[in-house]
Amino acid sequence: MRHGTSHRPPRLLLVDDNRDNLTLIRLYLESDHYSIDEAENGDEAVARFAAAPYDLILMDLEMPVVDGYEATRRIRELERQRGAGPTPILALTAHALDEHRLRCQQAGFTDFLAKPVRKAAVLRTLLHYLGPEGESAEPTTPRPHDADAPNPGRLAALLPLFFDLASQTLDAAHAALDQGDLDQARRQGHKLKGSAGSYGFPELAKAAAALERAADAGNTNAAAAARDWAAALLAKARLDWPV
């Protein structure tokens, strides 16, 4: 909850190296209630936080340069040096394992926001941590169980960006597998898993998750098969949703 009597919009910092995730969250928050900045890696996030305070930070975990864990540790150290209270920092993560949650707690994260990112979950979380400034964005009538599921039809304007970035991600995974870089292939699978789920393509998200698991297990053949499966699903999605 924010303190003070200022009527300025809450300042949010979105930190993610996946451009379509940033764009999707911005779409969810389109209103005059929030002032939003972005950072594409943890180093940039720390620099922005050092330059100006934020009311809440949404932080991806896996990023180049500086990951979300280290960025959060650095931000907490800045707060200690300034004698400031802790800013809510929410981990954007597709990981559900206790070990990842423990790592987040040790790094200084406040809470978790699960990927794929859902609009109602984002708005509920902002209302919880920022107070009544976000109340007008929170649904006030009962919602069906699946009302929060992303609908690609509603996101048509963003699909060209998603398709292009997904294609680049799969190309990067292909190159990584050719070079025997399974960790890079795993990262690309993880990246696509989150964004495909958020944009409403669950089968593509499953294929990306299979790529992530196979690469993490060191199984190059299975990772290559999962990558090809994901590429075929992406091609089908382009046909089903021409833009």
C-alpha positions as CSV (number, residue, x, y, z in Angstrom):
1,M,0.0,0.0,0.0
2,R,1.3,3.4,-0.9
3,H,1.8,6.0,1.8
4,G,1.4,9.8,1.7
5,T,-1.3,12.1,0.4
6,S,0.0,12.7,-3.1
7,H,-2.6,12.2,-5.9
8,R,0.0,11.5,-8.5
9,P,-0.5,8.2,-10.5
10,P,1.3,5.2,-9.0
11,R,4.6,4.7,-10.7
12,L,5.2,1.2,-12.0
13,L,8.4,-0.4,-13.4
14,L,8.0,-3.3,-15.8
15,V,11.1,-5.4,-16.2
16,D,11.2,-8.1,-18.9
17,D,13.5,-8.9,-21.8
18,N,10.4,-10.2,-23.7
19,R,9.0,-7.3,-25.7
20,D,5.6,-8.9,-26.2
21,N,5.2,-9.5,-22.5
22,L,5.8,-5.8,-21.8
23,T,3.4,-4.8,-24.5
24,L,0.7,-7.2,-23.2
25,I,1.0,-5.9,-19.6
26,R,0.8,-2.3,-20.9
27,L,-2.4,-3.2,-22.7
28,Y,-3.9,-4.6,-19.5
29,L,-3.0,-1.3,-17.6
30,E,-4.1,1.2,-20.2
31,S,-5.7,3.9,-18.1
32,D,-4.7,7.2,-16.4
33,H,-4.2,5.4,-13.1
34,Y,-0.6,4.4,-13.7
35,S,2.6,5.9,-14.8
36,I,4.6,3.1,-16.4
37,D,8.3,2.7,-17.3
38,E,10.0,-0.3,-18.8
39,A,13.4,-2.0,-18.5
40,E,14.7,-4.9,-20.6
41,N,17.2,-6.3,-18.1
42,G,18.0,-6.2,-14.4
43,D,20.9,-3.7,-14.9
44,E,18.6,-1.2,-16.5
45,A,16.0,-1.8,-13.8
46,V,18.5,-1.0,-11.0
47,A,19.6,2.2,-12.8
48,R,16.0,3.4,-13.2
49,F,15.3,2.7,-9.6
50,A,18.4,4.5,-8.5
51,A,17.3,7.5,-10.5
52,A,13.7,7.7,-9.3
53,P,11.4,5.9,-6.8
54,Y,8.7,3.5,-7.9
55,D,5.6,2.4,-6.2
56,L,5.7,-1.2,-7.5
57,I,8.0,-3.3,-9.7
58,L,7.1,-6.3,-11.9
59,M,10.3,-8.2,-12.4
60,D,11.0,-11.1,-14.7
61,L,13.4,-13.7,-13.4
62,E,15.4,-14.9,-16.4
63,M,17.0,-12.0,-18.3
64,P,20.3,-11.3,-19.9
65,V,23.0,-9.0,-18.4
66,V,21.5,-9.1,-14.9
67,D,18.7,-11.4,-13.9
68,G,15.7,-10.6,-11.7
69,Y,17.2,-12.2,-8.6
70,E,20.4,-10.1,-8.7
71,A,18.5,-6.9,-9.7
72,T,16.2,-7.3,-6.7
73,R,19.1,-7.8,-4.3
74,R,20.7,-4.6,-5.7
75,I,17.4,-2.7,-5.3
76,R,17.0,-3.9,-1.7
77,E,20.6,-2.7,-1.0
78,L,19.8,0.7,-2.4
79,E,16.8,0.9,-0.1
80,R,18.9,0.0,2.9
81,Q,21.5,2.6,2.0
82,R,18.7,5.3,1.7
83,G,16.8,4.1,4.8
84,A,13.8,3.6,2.6
85,G,11.0,1.1,3.1
86,P,10.7,-1.9,0.8
87,T,9.1,-1.3,-2.6
88,P,6.8,-4.1,-3.6
89,I,8.7,-6.2,-6.2
90,L,6.7,-9.0,-7.8
91,A,8.4,-11.9,-9.6
92,L,7.0,-12.6,-13.0
93,T,7.6,-16.4,-13.2
94,A,6.3,-19.5,-14.9
95,H,8.1,-21.6,-12.3
96,A,5.9,-23.2,-9.7
97,L,8.6,-25.2,-7.8
98,D,9.2,-24.4,-4.2
99,E,13.0,-24.0,-4.9
100,H,12.3,-21.0,-7.2
101,R,9.9,-19.4,-4.7
102,L,12.6,-19.9,-2.0
103,R,15.2,-18.2,-4.3
104,C,12.8,-15.3,-4.8
105,Q,12.2,-14.9,-1.1
106,Q,15.9,-15.0,-0.4
107,A,16.6,-12.3,-3.1
108,G,14.0,-10.0,-1.5
109,F,10.9,-10.4,-3.8
110,T,7.6,-9.4,-2.1
111,D,5.3,-11.8,-4.0
112,F,4.8,-13.7,-7.2
113,L,2.7,-13.1,-10.4
114,A,2.4,-16.3,-12.4
115,K,2.9,-16.6,-16.1
116,P,1.0,-16.8,-18.3
117,V,0.0,-13.3,-17.3
118,R,-3.7,-12.8,-16.7
119,K,-5.3,-9.3,-16.7
120,A,-7.5,-9.9,-13.6
121,A,-4.6,-11.2,-11.7
122,V,-2.5,-8.2,-12.6
123,L,-5.2,-5.8,-11.5
124,R,-6.0,-7.6,-8.3
125,T,-2.3,-7.5,-7.4
126,L,-1.9,-3.8,-8.1
127,L,-5.0,-3.1,-6.0
128,H,-3.6,-5.1,-3.2
129,Y,-0.3,-3.4,-3.1
130,L,-1.2,0.1,-4.3
131,G,-4.5,0.7,-2.7
132,P,-7.7,2.2,-3.9
133,E,-6.1,4.0,-6.9
134,G,-6.6,0.8,-8.8
135,E,-10.2,0.1,-7.7
136,S,-11.8,1.4,-10.8
137,A,-9.8,-1.1,-12.9
138,E,-11.0,-4.1,-10.8
139,P,-14.1,-5.9,-12.0
140,T,-17.1,-5.2,-9.8
141,T,-19.4,-7.9,-11.1
142,P,-19.1,-11.7,-10.9
143,R,-17.0,-13.2,-13.6
144,P,-17.2,-16.7,-15.2
145,H,-14.4,-19.1,-14.3
146,D,-12.7,-18.7,-17.6
147,A,-13.4,-15.0,-18.1
148,D,-9.8,-14.1,-17.5
149,A,-8.5,-16.4,-20.2
150,P,-6.7,-14.4,-22.9
151,N,-8.6,-14.1,-26.2
152,P,-6.4,-13.7,-29.2
153,G,-9.3,-11.9,-31.0
154,R,-9.1,-9.1,-28.4
155,L,-5.4,-8.9,-28.9
156,A,-5.4,-8.9,-32.7
157,A,-3.4,-5.6,-32.8
158,L,-0.6,-7.2,-30.9
159,L,-0.5,-10.5,-32.8
160,P,2.0,-9.4,-35.5
161,L,4.5,-8.5,-32.7
162,F,3.9,-11.8,-30.9
163,F,4.3,-13.8,-34.1
164,D,7.5,-12.0,-35.1
165,L,9.1,-12.4,-31.7
166,A,8.0,-16.0,-31.4
167,S,9.6,-16.7,-34.7
168,Q,12.8,-15.0,-33.6
169,T,12.8,-17.0,-30.4
170,L,12.5,-20.3,-32.3
171,D,15.2,-19.3,-34.7
172,A,17.5,-18.5,-31.7
173,A,16.6,-21.9,-30.2
174,H,17.5,-23.6,-33.5
175,A,20.8,-21.8,-33.7
176,A,21.6,-22.7,-30.1
177,L,20.8,-26.4,-30.7
178,D,23.1,-26.4,-33.8
179,Q,25.9,-25.0,-31.6
180,G,25.2,-27.4,-28.8
181,D,24.2,-24.6,-26.4
182,L,21.5,-26.3,-24.5
183,D,21.2,-23.6,-21.9
184,Q,20.5,-21.0,-24.5
185,A,17.9,-23.3,-26.1
186,R,16.3,-23.8,-22.7
187,R,16.1,-20.1,-22.2
188,Q,14.4,-19.6,-25.5
189,G,11.9,-22.4,-24.7
190,H,11.1,-20.8,-21.3
191,K,10.7,-17.4,-23.0
192,L,8.2,-18.7,-25.5
193,K,6.3,-20.7,-23.0
194,G,5.4,-17.6,-21.0
195,S,4.4,-15.4,-23.9
196,A,2.5,-18.1,-25.9
197,G,0.4,-18.8,-22.8
198,S,-0.2,-15.1,-22.1
199,Y,-1.4,-14.6,-25.7
200,G,-3.8,-17.5,-25.7
201,F,-1.9,-20.2,-27.5
202,P,-1.8,-23.1,-25.0
203,E,-0.5,-25.8,-27.4
204,L,2.4,-23.6,-28.5
205,A,3.1,-23.0,-24.8
206,K,3.2,-26.8,-24.3
207,A,5.6,-27.3,-27.1
208,A,7.8,-24.5,-25.8
209,A,7.7,-26.1,-22.3
210,A,8.8,-29.4,-23.9
211,L,11.7,-27.6,-25.5
212,E,12.7,-26.1,-22.1
213,R,12.4,-29.5,-20.3
214,A,14.4,-31.4,-22.9
215,A,17.2,-28.9,-23.1
216,D,17.4,-28.7,-19.3
217,A,17.7,-32.5,-19.3
218,G,20.5,-32.4,-21.9
219,N,18.5,-34.3,-24.5
220,T,19.4,-32.6,-27.8
221,N,17.2,-34.8,-30.0
222,A,14.1,-34.3,-27.9
223,A,14.8,-30.5,-27.7
224,A,15.1,-30.3,-31.5
225,A,11.9,-32.3,-31.9
226,A,10.1,-30.0,-29.5
227,R,11.5,-26.9,-31.3
228,D,10.1,-28.3,-34.7
229,W,6.8,-29.0,-33.0
230,A,6.6,-25.4,-31.8
231,A,7.6,-24.1,-35.2
232,A,4.7,-26.1,-36.8
233,L,2.2,-24.8,-34.2
234,L,3.4,-21.2,-34.8
235,A,2.9,-21.6,-38.6
236,K,-0.6,-22.9,-37.9
237,A,-1.4,-20.0,-35.6
238,R,-0.3,-17.6,-38.3
239,L,-2.8,-19.2,-40.7
240,D,-5.6,-19.3,-38.1
241,W,-5.1,-15.7,-37.2
242,P,-4.0,-13.8,-40.3
243,V,-2.8,-10.3,-39.6
